[in-house]
Amino acid sequence: MTLFDTETGRIEAIEIRLAHQDKMISDLNDVITAQWRKIDLLERQLGRLREELQTLEPQRQSPEPPPPHY
């Protein structure tokens, strides 16, 4: 006779599986939350870099002055 042979054993097995699944869902939620925080940070950094690049763009389009030895 195994744990699953009785009605009580089946209920206990289901409760154990449910507890493990609840823990896994909680852990996965923590990982997803951390990833979204990282994505948000990276998007803000990318936005700042784009702005910085756009401010430098007009300088790049102007002709470069000749070197001092000319």
Gaussian input, Z-matrix of N, CA and C with variables (Angstrom, degrees):
# hf/3-21g

backbone

0 1
 N
 C     1     B1
 C     2     B2     1     A1
 N     3     B3     2     A2     1     D1
 C     4     B4     3     A3     2     D2
 C     5     B5     4     A4     3     D3
 N     6     B6     5     A5     4     D4
 C     7     B7     6     A6     5     D5
 C     8     B8     7     A7     6     D6
 N     9     B9     8     A8     7     D7
 C    10    B10     9     A9     8     D8
 C    11    B11    10    A10     9     D9
 N    12    B12    11    A11    10    D10
 C    13    B13    12    A12    11    D11
 C    14    B14    13    A13    12    D12
 N    15    B15    14    A14    13    D13
 C    16    B16    15    A15    14    D14
 C    17    B17    16    A16    15    D15
 N    18    B18    17    A17    16    D16
 C    19    B19    18    A18    17    D17
 C    20    B20    19    A19    18    D18
 N    21    B21    20    A20    19    D19
 C    22    B22    21    A21    20    D20
 C    23    B23    22    A22    21    D21
 N    24    B24    23    A23    22    D22
 C    25    B25    24    A24    23    D23
 C    26    B26    25    A25    24    D24
 N    27    B27    26    A26    25    D25
 C    28    B28    27    A27    26    D26
 C    29    B29    28    A28    27    D27
 N    30    B30    29    A29    28    D28
 C    31    B31    30    A30    29    D29
 C    32    B32    31    A31    30    D30
 N    33    B33    32    A32    31    D31
 C    34    B34    33    A33    32    D32
 C    35    B35    34    A34    33    D33
 N    36    B36    35    A35    34    D34
 C    37    B37    36    A36    35    D35
 C    38    B38    37    A37    36    D36
 N    39    B39    38    A38    37    D37
 C    40    B40    39    A39    38    D38
 C    41    B41    40    A40    39    D39
 N    42    B42    41    A41    40    D40
 C    43    B43    42    A42    41    D41
 C    44    B44    43    A43    42    D42
 N    45    B45    44    A44    43    D43
 C    46    B46    45    A45    44    D44
 C    47    B47    46    A46    45    D45
 N    48    B48    47    A47    46    D46
 C    49    B49    48    A48    47    D47
 C    50    B50    49    A49    48    D48
 N    51    B51    50    A50    49    D49
 C    52    B52    51    A51    50    D50
 C    53    B53    52    A52    51    D51
 N    54    B54    53    A53    52    D52
 C    55    B55    54    A54    53    D53
 C    56    B56    55    A55    54    D54
 N    57    B57    56    A56    55    D55
 C    58    B58    57    A57    56    D56
 C    59    B59    58    A58    57    D57
 N    60    B60    59    A59    58    D58
 C    61    B61    60    A60    59    D59
 C    62    B62    61    A61    60    D60
 N    63    B63    62    A62    61    D61
 C    64    B64    63    A63    62    D62
 C    65    B65    64    A64    63    D63
 N    66    B66    65    A65    64    D64
 C    67    B67    66    A66    65    D65
 C    68    B68    67    A67    66    D66
 N    69    B69    68    A68    67    D67
 C    70    B70    69    A69    68    D68
 C    71    B71    70    A70    69    D69
 N    72    B72    71    A71    70    D70
 C    73    B73    72    A72    71    D71
 C    74    B74    73    A73    72    D72
 N    75    B75    74    A74    73    D73
 C    76    B76    75    A75    74    D74
 C    77    B77    76    A76    75    D75
 N    78    B78    77    A77    76    D76
 C    79    B79    78    A78    77    D77
 C    80    B80    79    A79    78    D78
 N    81    B81    80    A80    79    D79
 C    82    B82    81    A81    80    D80
 C    83    B83    82    A82    81    D81
 N    84    B84    83    A83    82    D82
 C    85    B85    84    A84    83    D83
 C    86    B86    85    A85    84    D84
 N    87    B87    86    A86    85    D85
 C    88    B88    87    A87    86    D86
 C    89    B89    88    A88    87    D87
 N    90    B90    89    A89    88    D88
 C    91    B91    90    A90    89    D89
 C    92    B92    91    A91    90    D90
 N    93    B93    92    A92    91    D91
 C    94    B94    93    A93    92    D92
 C    95    B95    94    A94    93    D93
 N    96    B96    95    A95    94    D94
 C    97    B97    96    A96    95    D95
 C    98    B98    97    A97    96    D96
 N    99    B99    98    A98    97    D97
 C   100   B100    99    A99    98    D98
 C   101   B101   100   A100    99    D99
 N   102   B102   101   A101   100   D100
 C   103   B103   102   A102   101   D101
 C   104   B104   103   A103   102   D102
 N   105   B105   104   A104   103   D103
 C   106   B106   105   A105   104   D104
 C   107   B107   106   A106   105   D105
 N   108   B108   107   A107   106   D106
 C   109   B109   108   A108   107   D107
 C   110   B110   109   A109   108   D108
 N   111   B111   110   A110   109   D109
 C   112   B112   111   A111   110   D110
 C   113   B113   112   A112   111   D111
 N   114   B114   113   A113   112   D112
 C   115   B115   114   A114   113   D113
 C   116   B116   115   A115   114   D114
 N   117   B117   116   A116   115   D115
 C   118   B118   117   A117   116   D116
 C   119   B119   118   A118   117   D117
 N   120   B120   119   A119   118   D118
 C   121   B121   120   A120   119   D119
 C   122   B122   121   A121   120   D120
 N   123   B123   122   A122   121   D121
 C   124   B124   123   A123   122   D122
 C   125   B125   124   A124   123   D123
 N   126   B126   125   A125   124   D124
 C   127   B127   126   A126   125   D125
 C   128   B128   127   A127   126   D126
 N   129   B129   128   A128   127   D127
 C   130   B130   129   A129   128   D128
 C   131   B131   130   A130   129   D129
 N   132   B132   131   A131   130   D130
 C   133   B133   132   A132   131   D131
 C   134   B134   133   A133   132   D132
 N   135   B135   134   A134   133   D133
 C   136   B136   135   A135   134   D134
 C   137   B137   136   A136   135   D135
 N   138   B138   137   A137   136   D136
 C   139   B139   138   A138   137   D137
 C   140   B140   139   A139   138   D138
 N   141   B141   140   A140   139   D139
 C   142   B142   141   A141   140   D140
 C   143   B143   142   A142   141   D141
 N   144   B144   143   A143   142   D142
 C   145   B145   144   A144   143   D143
 C   146   B146   145   A145   144   D144
 N   147   B147   146   A146   145   D145
 C   148   B148   147   A147   146   D146
 C   149   B149   148   A148   147   D147
 N   150   B150   149   A149   148   D148
 C   151   B151   150   A150   149   D149
 C   152   B152   151   A151   150   D150
 N   153   B153   152   A152   151   D151
 C   154   B154   153   A153   152   D152
 C   155   B155   154   A154   153   D153
 N   156   B156   155   A155   154   D154
 C   157   B157   156   A156   155   D155
 C   158   B158   157   A157   156   D156
 N   159   B159   158   A158   157   D157
 C   160   B160   159   A159   158   D158
 C   161   B161   160   A160   159   D159
 N   162   B162   161   A161   160   D160
 C   163   B163   162   A162   161   D161
 C   164   B164   163   A163   162   D162
 N   165   B165   164   A164   163   D163
 C   166   B166   165   A165   164   D164
 C   167   B167   166   A166   165   D165
 N   168   B168   167   A167   166   D166
 C   169   B169   168   A168   167   D167
 C   170   B170   169   A169   168   D168
 N   171   B171   170   A170   169   D169
 C   172   B172   171   A171   170   D170
 C   173   B173   172   A172   171   D171
 N   174   B174   173   A173   172   D172
 C   175   B175   174   A174   173   D173
 C   176   B176   175   A175   174   D174
 N   177   B177   176   A176   175   D175
 C   178   B178   177   A177   176   D176
 C   179   B179   178   A178   177   D177
 N   180   B180   179   A179   178   D178
 C   181   B181   180   A180   179   D179
 C   182   B182   181   A181   180   D180
 N   183   B183   182   A182   181   D181
 C   184   B184   183   A183   182   D182
 C   185   B185   184   A184   183   D183
 N   186   B186   185   A185   184   D184
 C   187   B187   186   A186   185   D185
 C   188   B188   187   A187   186   D186
 N   189   B189   188   A188   187   D187
 C   190   B190   189   A189   188   D188
 C   191   B191   190   A190   189   D189
 N   192   B192   191   A191   190   D190
 C   193   B193   192   A192   191   D191
 C   194   B194   193   A193   192   D192
 N   195   B195   194   A194   193   D193
 C   196   B196   195   A195   194   D194
 C   197   B197   196   A196   195   D195
 N   198   B198   197   A197   196   D196
 C   199   B199   198   A198   197   D197
 C   200   B200   199   A199   198   D198
 N   201   B201   200   A200   199   D199
 C   202   B202   201   A201   200   D200
 C   203   B203   202   A202   201   D201
 N   204   B204   203   A203   202   D202
 C   205   B205   204   A204   203   D203
 C   206   B206   205   A205   204   D204
 N   207   B207   206   A206   205   D205
 C   208   B208   207   A207   206   D206
 C   209   B209   208   A208   207   D207

   B1=1.4558
   B2=1.5395
   B3=1.3170
   B4=1.4618
   B5=1.5215
   B6=1.3061
   B7=1.4602
   B8=1.5216
   B9=1.3234
   B10=1.4607
   B11=1.5236
   B12=1.3267
   B13=1.4617
   B14=1.5204
   B15=1.2926
   B16=1.4630
   B17=1.5248
   B18=1.3154
   B19=1.4677
   B20=1.5271
   B21=1.3179
   B22=1.4577
   B23=1.5216
   B24=1.2980
   B25=1.4662
   B26=1.5199
   B27=1.3131
   B28=1.4623
   B29=1.5285
   B30=1.3139
   B31=1.4617
   B32=1.5252
   B33=1.3226
   B34=1.4631
   B35=1.5247
   B36=1.3242
   B37=1.4668
   B38=1.5293
   B39=1.3330
   B40=1.4648
   B41=1.5224
   B42=1.3240
   B43=1.4599
   B44=1.5342
   B45=1.3237
   B46=1.4662
   B47=1.5232
   B48=1.3360
   B49=1.4652
   B50=1.5147
   B51=1.3361
   B52=1.4567
   B53=1.5301
   B54=1.3254
   B55=1.4615
   B56=1.5259
   B57=1.3282
   B58=1.4671
   B59=1.5308
   B60=1.3122
   B61=1.4659
   B62=1.5225
   B63=1.3299
   B64=1.4658
   B65=1.5213
   B66=1.3251
   B67=1.4654
   B68=1.5231
   B69=1.3241
   B70=1.4602
   B71=1.5260
   B72=1.3079
   B73=1.4626
   B74=1.5227
   B75=1.3092
   B76=1.4622
   B77=1.5252
   B78=1.3225
   B79=1.4697
   B80=1.5275
   B81=1.3208
   B82=1.4644
   B83=1.5279
   B84=1.3222
   B85=1.4654
   B86=1.5285
   B87=1.3230
   B88=1.4676
   B89=1.5253
   B90=1.3293
   B91=1.4628
   B92=1.5298
   B93=1.3083
   B94=1.4656
   B95=1.5220
   B96=1.3226
   B97=1.4615
   B98=1.5229
   B99=1.3318
   B100=1.4705
   B101=1.5268
   B102=1.3220
   B103=1.4652
   B104=1.5249
   B105=1.3226
   B106=1.4625
   B107=1.5204
   B108=1.3396
   B109=1.4750
   B110=1.5275
   B111=1.3213
   B112=1.4661
   B113=1.5262
   B114=1.3174
   B115=1.4677
   B116=1.5183
   B117=1.3343
   B118=1.4604
   B119=1.5263
   B120=1.3291
   B121=1.4631
   B122=1.5292
   B123=1.3201
   B124=1.4635
   B125=1.5273
   B126=1.3348
   B127=1.4673
   B128=1.5280
   B129=1.3405
   B130=1.4656
   B131=1.5241
   B132=1.3297
   B133=1.4621
   B134=1.5264
   B135=1.3193
   B136=1.4607
   B137=1.5245
   B138=1.3231
   B139=1.4618
   B140=1.5213
   B141=1.3319
   B142=1.4670
   B143=1.5293
   B144=1.3283
   B145=1.4685
   B146=1.5206
   B147=1.3234
   B148=1.4687
   B149=1.5270
   B150=1.3291
   B151=1.4684
   B152=1.5227
   B153=1.3227
   B154=1.4616
   B155=1.5256
   B156=1.3197
   B157=1.4551
   B158=1.5199
   B159=1.3227
   B160=1.4653
   B161=1.5199
   B162=1.3234
   B163=1.4637
   B164=1.5246
   B165=1.3089
   B166=1.4610
   B167=1.5229
   B168=1.3110
   B169=1.4696
   B170=1.5254
   B171=1.3338
   B172=1.4874
   B173=1.5311
   B174=1.2928
   B175=1.4581
   B176=1.5277
   B177=1.3149
   B178=1.4666
   B179=1.5247
   B180=1.3146
   B181=1.4578
   B182=1.5253
   B183=1.3000
   B184=1.4664
   B185=1.5263
   B186=1.3453
   B187=1.4618
   B188=1.5216
   B189=1.2774
   B190=1.4665
   B191=1.5232
   B192=1.3191
   B193=1.4718
   B194=1.5338
   B195=1.3145
   B196=1.4582
   B197=1.5278
   B198=1.3026
   B199=1.4634
   B200=1.5281
   B201=1.3130
   B202=1.4678
   B203=1.5291
   B204=1.2843
   B205=1.4715
   B206=1.5312
   B207=1.3291
   B208=1.4621
   B209=1.4717
   A1=108.11
   A2=115.85
   A3=121.05
   A4=110.31
   A5=115.19
   A6=122.11
   A7=111.78
   A8=116.68
   A9=120.80
   A10=113.22
   A11=118.33
   A12=120.79
   A13=113.11
   A14=118.02
   A15=120.03
   A16=109.52
   A17=113.84
   A18=119.69
   A19=109.99
   A20=117.60
   A21=121.63
   A22=110.74
   A23=116.13
   A24=120.66
   A25=111.43
   A26=116.70
   A27=120.42
   A28=110.64
   A29=116.36
   A30=119.85
   A31=110.12
   A32=117.21
   A33=120.77
   A34=111.20
   A35=116.84
   A36=120.52
   A37=110.19
   A38=116.87
   A39=120.69
   A40=110.26
   A41=117.60
   A42=121.27
   A43=111.28
   A44=116.60
   A45=121.09
   A46=110.04
   A47=116.28
   A48=119.68
   A49=111.23
   A50=117.01
   A51=121.64
   A52=110.76
   A53=116.90
   A54=120.40
   A55=110.87
   A56=117.04
   A57=120.55
   A58=110.95
   A59=116.40
   A60=119.64
   A61=111.45
   A62=117.37
   A63=120.41
   A64=110.97
   A65=116.96
   A66=121.31
   A67=110.30
   A68=116.88
   A69=121.02
   A70=110.66
   A71=117.74
   A72=121.40
   A73=110.02
   A74=116.94
   A75=121.15
   A76=111.29
   A77=116.77
   A78=120.59
   A79=111.24
   A80=116.86
   A81=120.77
   A82=110.91
   A83=116.68
   A84=120.17
   A85=110.42
   A86=117.32
   A87=120.62
   A88=111.37
   A89=116.24
   A90=120.38
   A91=110.54
   A92=116.55
   A93=120.69
   A94=110.67
   A95=117.27
   A96=121.06
   A97=110.69
   A98=117.09
   A99=120.72
   A100=110.82
   A101=117.30
   A102=120.27
   A103=110.89
   A104=118.42
   A105=120.69
   A106=111.21
   A107=116.43
   A108=118.88
   A109=109.97
   A110=116.25
   A111=120.67
   A112=110.28
   A113=117.62
   A114=121.27
   A115=110.25
   A116=117.40
   A117=121.10
   A118=110.82
   A119=116.65
   A120=120.81
   A121=111.02
   A122=117.06
   A123=120.95
   A124=111.72
   A125=117.17
   A126=119.71
   A127=110.95
   A128=117.09
   A129=119.55
   A130=110.60
   A131=117.42
   A132=120.57
   A133=110.54
   A134=116.81
   A135=121.07
   A136=110.94
   A137=116.95
   A138=120.46
   A139=111.64
   A140=116.66
   A141=119.65
   A142=111.25
   A143=116.85
   A144=119.94
   A145=111.42
   A146=117.30
   A147=120.62
   A148=110.86
   A149=115.51
   A150=119.22
   A151=110.68
   A152=116.09
   A153=120.00
   A154=110.77
   A155=117.12
   A156=121.15
   A157=111.00
   A158=116.86
   A159=119.96
   A160=111.45
   A161=118.07
   A162=119.42
   A163=110.77
   A164=117.52
   A165=120.94
   A166=112.26
   A167=117.94
   A168=122.61
   A169=112.70
   A170=120.74
   A171=118.76
   A172=112.37
   A173=117.48
   A174=120.30
   A175=110.92
   A176=116.86
   A177=120.34
   A178=111.58
   A179=117.61
   A180=120.60
   A181=112.12
   A182=117.50
   A183=118.94
   A184=108.75
   A185=116.68
   A186=118.54
   A187=110.43
   A188=113.80
   A189=119.03
   A190=109.83
   A191=117.35
   A192=118.53
   A193=109.99
   A194=116.73
   A195=119.03
   A196=110.35
   A197=116.66
   A198=119.24
   A199=110.54
   A200=117.93
   A201=120.73
   A202=114.55
   A203=119.95
   A204=120.60
   A205=113.06
   A206=120.95
   A207=122.84
   A208=111.98
   D1=126.50
   D2=-179.63
   D3=-104.28
   D4=177.38
   D5=-180.00
   D6=-59.37
   D7=-30.97
   D8=-176.17
   D9=-86.59
   D10=-0.90
   D11=-176.04
   D12=-77.05
   D13=-23.54
   D14=-178.77
   D15=-106.78
   D16=159.60
   D17=178.14
   D18=-62.44
   D19=-41.55
   D20=178.42
   D21=-63.95
   D22=-40.45
   D23=179.08
   D24=-63.64
   D25=-39.47
   D26=178.61
   D27=-65.65
   D28=-41.66
   D29=179.21
   D30=-65.13
   D31=-42.96
   D32=177.94
   D33=-61.46
   D34=-40.74
   D35=179.47
   D36=-64.20
   D37=-40.78
   D38=178.17
   D39=-65.53
   D40=-41.62
   D41=178.74
   D42=-62.92
   D43=-39.39
   D44=178.25
   D45=-64.17
   D46=-47.12
   D47=178.62
   D48=-61.01
   D49=-41.27
   D50=179.60
   D51=-62.80
   D52=-42.02
   D53=178.79
   D54=-63.13
   D55=-41.91
   D56=178.09
   D57=-65.30
   D58=-40.70
   D59=179.17
   D60=-66.95
   D61=-39.63
   D62=176.12
   D63=-60.43
   D64=-42.23
   D65=178.89
   D66=-64.29
   D67=-43.14
   D68=-179.89
   D69=-64.21
   D70=-41.56
   D71=178.06
   D72=-62.23
   D73=-43.10
   D74=178.13
   D75=-62.46
   D76=-43.97
   D77=178.59
   D78=-63.64
   D79=-43.12
   D80=178.87
   D81=-64.27
   D82=-38.65
   D83=177.28
   D84=-62.40
   D85=-40.28
   D86=177.52
   D87=-62.01
   D88=-41.29
   D89=179.45
   D90=-65.76
   D91=-44.73
   D92=-179.71
   D93=-63.60
   D94=-41.66
   D95=178.62
   D96=-61.57
   D97=-44.29
   D98=178.47
   D99=-63.70
   D100=-39.73
   D101=179.05
   D102=-64.82
   D103=-41.10
   D104=179.27
   D105=-65.30
   D106=-37.05
   D107=176.14
   D108=-62.27
   D109=-43.79
   D110=-179.95
   D111=-64.64
   D112=-43.86
   D113=178.46
   D114=-60.37
   D115=-43.52
   D116=179.15
   D117=-61.00
   D118=-44.49
   D119=177.94
   D120=-61.07
   D121=-46.25
   D122=-179.45
   D123=-64.29
   D124=-37.81
   D125=178.04
   D126=-65.24
   D127=-39.94
   D128=177.72
   D129=-65.73
   D130=-41.48
   D131=178.33
   D132=-63.27
   D133=-42.22
   D134=178.53
   D135=-62.45
   D136=-40.64
   D137=177.58
   D138=-61.84
   D139=-42.57
   D140=178.06
   D141=-64.76
   D142=-39.78
   D143=178.16
   D144=-65.30
   D145=-38.21
   D146=177.04
   D147=-63.01
   D148=-44.13
   D149=178.55
   D150=-61.74
   D151=-43.50
   D152=179.54
   D153=-62.99
   D154=-41.27
   D155=179.18
   D156=-65.17
   D157=-38.68
   D158=179.01
   D159=-66.55
   D160=-33.23
   D161=177.37
   D162=-72.58
   D163=-27.06
   D164=178.56
   D165=-84.02
   D166=-20.78
   D167=-175.88
   D168=-57.06
   D169=-46.57
   D170=179.42
   D171=-60.32
   D172=-33.49
   D173=179.13
   D174=-67.22
   D175=-35.37
   D176=-179.90
   D177=-71.46
   D178=-29.45
   D179=-176.99
   D180=-78.50
   D181=-22.42
   D182=178.33
   D183=-73.57
   D184=150.48
   D185=-178.48
   D186=-63.86
   D187=140.43
   D188=178.68
   D189=-74.81
   D190=132.09
   D191=-179.33
   D192=-66.07
   D193=151.65
   D194=179.48
   D195=-66.33
   D196=154.78
   D197=178.57
   D198=-63.18
   D199=159.08
   D200=-175.84
   D201=-62.88
   D202=-21.38
   D203=-177.35
   D204=-80.61
   D205=2.86
   D206=178.00
   D207=-82.87

